[in-house]
Amino acid sequence: MPPSSALSKRGGGDGGDGILAAISRSQVAAHGREAATMAKKLLRSTGKAAWIAGTTFLVLVVPLIIEMDREQQLNDLELQQQTLLGGPPSPAAK
């Protein structure tokens, strides 16, 4: 008996696998694979952009916020000390 193809063994010889194979080779499937590849690249580049934005924020913006908070606390402390010593509050502290 000559060796039969794997398609005919699985599909019973009615051509059912041939249809699936034809669909997987179709232009719609090719466009779907291409879209999936592009989506994967887009997701990867978006992740890289998010990493860059996040680290930039941590390196540049967070220290600025901390320094502004320290400056505000220092101004509040000076205003409180002036009030306790009985002097009029300075116009710059208002």
C-alpha positions as a LaTeX table, in Angstrom:
\begin{tabular}{lrrr}
\hline
Residue & $x$ (\AA) & $y$ (\AA) & $z$ (\AA) \\
\hline
Met1 & 0.00 & 0.00 & 0.00 \\
Pro2 & 1.50 & 3.37 & $-0.97$ \\
Pro3 & 2.05 & 5.83 & 1.88 \\
Ser4 & $-0.91$ & 8.13 & 2.19 \\
Ser5 & $-0.59$ & 11.75 & 3.20 \\
Ala6 & $-1.11$ & 12.90 & 6.76 \\
Leu7 & $-3.98$ & 15.06 & 5.56 \\
Ser8 & $-5.94$ & 12.17 & 4.25 \\
Lys9 & $-5.30$ & 10.16 & 7.44 \\
Arg10 & $-6.54$ & 12.95 & 9.70 \\
Gly11 & $-9.34$ & 14.27 & 7.57 \\
Gly12 & $-10.72$ & 10.98 & 6.43 \\
Gly13 & $-9.86$ & 11.88 & 2.84 \\
Asp14 & $-12.82$ & 14.24 & 2.39 \\
Gly15 & $-10.66$ & 17.34 & 1.92 \\
Gly16 & $-11.60$ & 19.00 & 5.23 \\
Asp17 & $-7.97$ & 19.69 & 6.10 \\
Gly18 & $-7.45$ & 21.05 & 2.63 \\
Ile19 & $-9.96$ & 23.78 & 3.35 \\
Leu20 & $-8.25$ & 24.66 & 6.63 \\
Ala21 & $-4.88$ & 24.70 & 4.90 \\
Ala22 & $-6.27$ & 26.91 & 2.15 \\
Ile23 & $-7.74$ & 29.30 & 4.72 \\
Ser24 & $-4.46$ & 29.48 & 6.63 \\
Arg25 & $-2.68$ & 30.35 & 3.37 \\
Ser26 & $-5.29$ & 32.91 & 2.37 \\
Gln27 & $-4.71$ & 36.64 & 2.15 \\
Val28 & $-7.01$ & 37.26 & 5.12 \\
Ala29 & $-4.85$ & 35.04 & 7.32 \\
Ala30 & $-1.72$ & 36.72 & 5.99 \\
His31 & $-3.13$ & 40.14 & 6.83 \\
Gly32 & $-4.11$ & 38.87 & 10.27 \\
Arg33 & $-0.59$ & 37.63 & 10.94 \\
Glu34 & 0.83 & 40.92 & 9.69 \\
Ala35 & $-1.54$ & 42.89 & 11.96 \\
Ala36 & $-0.56$ & 40.72 & 14.93 \\
Thr37 & 3.13 & 41.35 & 14.23 \\
Met38 & 2.56 & 45.10 & 13.96 \\
Ala39 & 0.52 & 45.10 & 17.18 \\
Lys40 & 3.32 & 43.27 & 18.96 \\
Lys41 & 5.88 & 45.83 & 17.73 \\
Leu42 & 3.59 & 48.69 & 18.75 \\
Leu43 & 3.08 & 47.21 & 22.19 \\
Arg44 & 6.82 & 46.77 & 22.64 \\
Ser45 & 7.59 & 50.35 & 21.55 \\
Thr46 & 4.79 & 51.70 & 23.76 \\
Gly47 & 6.29 & 49.84 & 26.70 \\
Lys48 & 9.69 & 51.35 & 25.96 \\
Ala49 & 8.18 & 54.83 & 25.76 \\
Ala50 & 6.37 & 54.30 & 29.07 \\
Trp51 & 9.64 & 53.17 & 30.69 \\
Ile52 & 11.46 & 56.27 & 29.40 \\
Ala53 & 8.67 & 58.59 & 30.59 \\
Gly54 & 8.49 & 56.93 & 34.00 \\
Thr55 & 12.22 & 57.02 & 34.67 \\
Thr56 & 12.46 & 60.60 & 33.44 \\
Phe57 & 9.67 & 61.57 & 35.83 \\
Leu58 & 11.43 & 59.85 & 38.72 \\
Val59 & 14.80 & 61.44 & 37.96 \\
Leu60 & 13.67 & 64.99 & 37.16 \\
Val61 & 10.24 & 65.72 & 38.61 \\
Val62 & 10.21 & 63.89 & 41.95 \\
Pro63 & 13.31 & 65.68 & 43.31 \\
Leu64 & 11.78 & 68.99 & 42.21 \\
Ile65 & 8.58 & 68.22 & 44.10 \\
Ile66 & 10.55 & 67.22 & 47.20 \\
Glu67 & 12.60 & 70.44 & 47.07 \\
Met68 & 9.48 & 72.59 & 46.65 \\
Asp69 & 7.93 & 70.88 & 49.68 \\
Arg70 & 11.07 & 71.53 & 51.75 \\
Glu71 & 11.06 & 75.19 & 50.74 \\
Gln72 & 7.39 & 75.51 & 51.73 \\
Gln73 & 8.09 & 73.90 & 55.11 \\
Leu74 & 11.00 & 76.28 & 55.67 \\
Asn75 & 8.82 & 79.29 & 54.83 \\
Asp76 & 6.09 & 78.05 & 57.21 \\
Leu77 & 8.65 & 77.54 & 59.98 \\
Glu78 & 10.07 & 81.06 & 59.55 \\
Leu79 & 6.57 & 82.54 & 59.60 \\
Gln80 & 5.76 & 80.60 & 62.77 \\
Gln81 & 8.98 & 81.76 & 64.46 \\
Gln82 & 8.27 & 85.39 & 63.57 \\
Thr83 & 4.76 & 85.08 & 64.94 \\
Leu84 & 6.01 & 83.53 & 68.20 \\
Leu85 & 8.67 & 86.24 & 68.66 \\
Gly86 & 6.03 & 88.92 & 68.33 \\
Gly87 & 7.30 & 90.56 & 65.19 \\
Pro88 & 4.99 & 91.47 & 62.33 \\
Pro89 & 5.01 & 88.87 & 59.55 \\
Ser90 & 7.18 & 89.85 & 56.63 \\
Pro91 & 5.35 & 90.77 & 53.40 \\
Ala92 & 7.28 & 88.09 & 51.47 \\
Ala93 & 5.86 & 85.32 & 53.69 \\
Lys94 & 2.22 & 86.14 & 52.87 \\
\hline
\end{tabular}
